Amino acid sequence: MRACDSKQYNYKHYILGLPRINGGSNKHYFLRKYRHFTLLYDQRILAPRWAVMKLPVKNYNRNSRLKHRLSKFYPDYILWKNRLNVTFHNEYNNIDSKNIIWDRGHMIRYADAVKYDDCGALQSMYTSNMCPQLKLLNRKAWKQLEIDMANFTKKHRNVWIIVGPIYNQNSKAFIPGRRIPSPVAFFRIAIARIKKENYKAIAFIMPHKPIRQNVDMKKFVTTIDTIESLTGFDFFHLLNDDVESTLESQKDMSLLEN
């Protein structure tokens, strides 16, 4: 993994400007640019506040040397080097697997990152790219939403995603005694460039609870304005103000159409 971190990447993972803070302090945040995605790490919650990536169009990595996905997540050496608090794989272990089972939930999906190259895959396995997530959400409805968004590239070659957790004042450690809080919900936004200055966007919020896989995704569609209000970030600030206002206030279902 160190080889993937040996140089700085300046790829434009997101052409509409990285999400910016709507007021408040940024002293707890660290902007981390990986090879194929960027995230904002918050050392208070030991998790990303958001992560962005351009979805790959190709379906496989022809030159991959990885025979299978890594079995563990690893702390990001760059965050540790910058003296930020980091987490370790074992901190997310379950203590009562008979009742509530927790997963290590990717924000940028491994199955998307690996389509670029092995560095993309390996960097998606940092603990900075994950949140504690209920197994019956992560492997059910959330997985289906990830797949649905990846399929947007079948019609549109330029699709970017923004994904992250949502917290509130009642957010508590996902397991009593642990230092990592559990999100109350998760959001995913996809924006597709149809023509040079023509975009379509769709946004989802999923509550952090068990949700079956074959659920109607339309019930989770929301406005980008709502997500901005809940997270405190401005996502499309480089767009023309009128275009931004329209995209962020509407619920456009057209990207879900086959």
C-alpha positions in Angstrom: 0.0 0.0 0.0 2.9 2.4 0.7 3.8 2.3 -3.0 0.4 3.7 -3.8 0.9 6.5 -1.3 4.5 7.4 -2.5 3.4 10.4 -4.5 0.6 13.0 -4.4 -2.2 12.7 -6.9 -3.8 15.7 -8.4 -6.5 14.0 -10.4 -9.7 15.9 -10.7 -12.0 13.3 -9.2 -14.8 15.8 -9.1 -15.1 18.6 -11.7 -17.7 20.6 -9.9 -15.5 21.6 -7.0 -14.9 19.5 -3.9 -17.7 19.9 -1.3 -17.0 22.8 0.9 -18.1 23.6 4.5 -21.1 25.8 5.0 -19.7 27.7 8.0 -18.2 26.2 11.1 -14.6 25.2 11.7 -12.5 22.9 9.5 -9.7 22.3 12.0 -10.8 18.7 12.5 -10.8 17.8 8.8 -8.1 16.5 6.6 -8.5 16.4 2.8 -7.1 13.2 1.5 -6.6 12.8 -2.3 -6.1 9.2 -3.3 -5.3 7.9 -6.7 -8.9 7.6 -7.9 -11.0 9.2 -5.2 -10.9 12.0 -2.7 -12.4 12.2 0.8 -12.7 14.5 3.8 -11.5 12.7 6.9 -12.9 13.9 10.3 -10.8 12.8 13.2 -13.5 13.5 15.6 -15.8 10.8 14.2 -12.8 8.7 12.8 -14.5 8.5 9.5 -15.0 10.4 6.2 -17.6 13.1 6.1 -17.8 12.6 2.3 -16.0 10.8 -0.5 -16.1 11.6 -4.2 -15.2 9.6 -7.3 -15.8 9.5 -11.0 -17.4 6.1 -11.7 -15.3 3.9 -13.9 -16.8 3.0 -17.3 -14.9 -0.2 -17.8 -16.0 -3.3 -16.0 -12.7 -4.8 -15.0 -9.0 -4.2 -14.4 -7.2 -6.2 -17.0 -3.8 -5.9 -15.4 -4.8 -6.6 -11.8 -2.5 -8.7 -9.6 -5.0 -9.0 -6.9 -6.5 -12.5 -6.7 -9.1 -11.5 -4.2 -10.1 -8.6 -1.9 -8.0 -8.0 1.2 -9.4 -9.6 4.3 -8.6 -6.6 6.5 -8.8 -2.8 6.4 -5.7 -0.8 7.3 -5.0 2.6 8.8 -4.0 5.3 6.3 -0.3 5.9 6.8 -0.6 9.5 5.5 -3.2 10.3 8.1 -1.0 8.8 10.8 2.1 10.6 9.5 0.1 13.9 9.9 -0.6 13.0 13.5 -4.3 12.4 13.0 -6.3 9.9 15.0 -6.8 6.7 13.0 -8.6 3.5 13.5 -7.7 -0.2 13.1 -9.5 -3.2 11.7 -10.1 -4.9 15.0 -11.9 -1.8 16.5 -14.9 -2.7 14.3 -15.1 -6.3 15.5 -18.5 -7.5 16.7 -19.1 -8.6 20.3 -22.6 -10.0 20.0 -23.0 -11.6 16.6 -26.2 -13.3 17.6 -28.1 -10.1 17.7 -26.7 -7.1 15.9 -24.0 -7.7 13.3 -21.9 -4.8 12.1 -19.9 -4.5 8.9 -17.0 -2.3 7.9 -18.9 -0.3 5.4 -17.0 1.2 2.4 -18.0 4.6 1.3 -16.1 4.3 -2.0 -17.0 0.8 -3.0 -14.1 -1.6 -3.5 -15.9 -3.1 -6.6 -15.8 0.4 -8.2 -12.2 1.3 -7.2 -10.7 -2.0 -8.4 -11.9 -1.3 -11.9 -9.3 1.5 -12.2 -6.3 -0.4 -10.9 -4.8 -2.2 -7.9 -3.9 1.1 -6.1 -7.5 2.1 -6.3 -8.6 -1.2 -4.8 -6.0 -1.1 -2.0 -6.6 2.5 -1.1 -10.4 1.8 -0.8 -9.4 -0.7 2.0 -8.2 2.1 4.4 -10.2 2.6 7.5 -10.5 6.3 6.5 -12.9 5.1 3.8 -15.3 3.3 6.0 -18.0 3.6 8.7 -19.6 1.1 11.0 -22.6 -0.1 9.1 -25.3 -2.7 9.9 -24.8 -5.9 8.0 -28.5 -6.0 7.0 -28.1 -2.6 5.4 -24.6 -2.9 3.9 -25.2 -6.2 2.2 -28.8 -5.6 1.3 -30.4 -2.2 0.2 -27.2 -0.2 0.3 -25.4 -2.8 -1.9 -28.3 -2.6 -4.3 -28.0 1.2 -4.5 -24.3 1.0 -5.1 -24.9 -1.4 -8.0 -27.7 0.8 -9.4 -25.4 3.8 -9.4 -22.6 1.9 -11.0 -25.0 1.0 -13.8 -25.6 4.7 -14.6 -22.4 4.5 -16.6 -24.1 2.2 -19.1 -25.9 5.2 -20.4 -23.6 8.1 -19.4 -19.8 8.0 -19.6 -19.3 10.8 -17.1 -20.9 10.1 -13.8 -19.5 11.3 -10.4 -20.7 10.1 -7.0 -20.6 11.7 -3.6 -21.2 9.4 -0.6 -21.0 9.7 3.1 -22.5 9.3 6.6 -25.0 11.5 8.4 -24.8 12.2 12.1 -26.9 14.1 14.6 -26.6 15.0 18.3 -27.9 11.5 19.3 -25.2 9.6 17.4 -23.5 7.2 19.8 -20.7 4.6 19.6 -21.8 1.8 17.4 -20.9 -0.6 20.3 -20.8 0.7 23.9 -17.3 1.4 24.9 -16.0 1.9 21.4 -14.7 5.3 20.2 -16.4 5.2 16.7 -19.9 6.7 16.4 -22.6 5.1 14.3 -24.2 7.3 11.6 -27.9 7.7 11.8 -28.2 7.5 8.0 -26.1 7.5 4.8 -26.4 9.5 1.6 -25.4 8.9 -2.0 -25.5 11.5 -4.8 -24.8 10.8 -8.5 -24.4 13.6 -11.1 -24.1 12.8 -14.8 -22.8 15.1 -17.4 -25.1 14.8 -20.4 -23.6 17.5 -22.5 -21.0 20.2 -21.8 -23.1 22.3 -19.5 -26.1 19.9 -19.1 -26.3 17.7 -15.9 -28.7 15.3 -14.3 -28.4 14.5 -10.6 -30.2 12.2 -8.1 -29.8 11.9 -4.4 -30.7 9.3 -1.8 -30.8 9.1 2.0 -31.0 5.6 3.6 -31.7 5.4 7.4 -29.2 3.3 9.3 -31.4 0.3 9.9 -31.9 -3.1 8.2 -33.5 -2.7 4.8 -34.1 -5.6 2.4 -32.3 -5.6 -0.9 -35.1 -5.6 -3.5 -36.7 -2.5 -2.1 -38.1 0.3 -4.3 -35.2 2.8 -4.4 -37.6 5.7 -5.2 -38.7 5.8 -1.6 -35.2 7.0 -0.6 -34.9 9.7 -3.2 -34.4 13.1 -1.7 -33.2 16.5 -2.7 -29.5 17.6 -2.6 -30.7 20.6 -0.6 -31.8 18.3 2.1 -28.5 16.5 2.3 -26.6 19.8 2.4 -28.8 20.9 5.3 -28.1 17.7 7.2 -24.4 17.5 6.5 -23.4 21.2 6.4 -21.6 20.9 3.1 -22.1 22.6 -0.3 -21.7 20.1 -3.1 -22.1 21.9 -6.5 -20.7 25.3 -5.8 -18.8 25.6 -9.2 -22.0 25.3 -11.2 -23.9 28.3 -12.5 -26.1 29.4 -9.6 -29.3 28.9 -11.6 -28.3 25.4 -12.7 -27.1 24.5 -9.1 -30.4 25.7 -7.6 -32.4 23.6 -10.0 -30.4 20.4 -9.6 -30.3 20.7 -5.8 -34.0 21.4 -5.3 -35.6 18.8 -7.5 -36.1 15.0 -7.4 -35.1 13.9 -10.9 -35.9 10.2 -11.3 -34.6 10.0 -14.9 -31.3 8.5 -14.0 -33.1 5.5 -12.6 -34.8 4.8 -15.9 -33.4 1.8 -17.8 
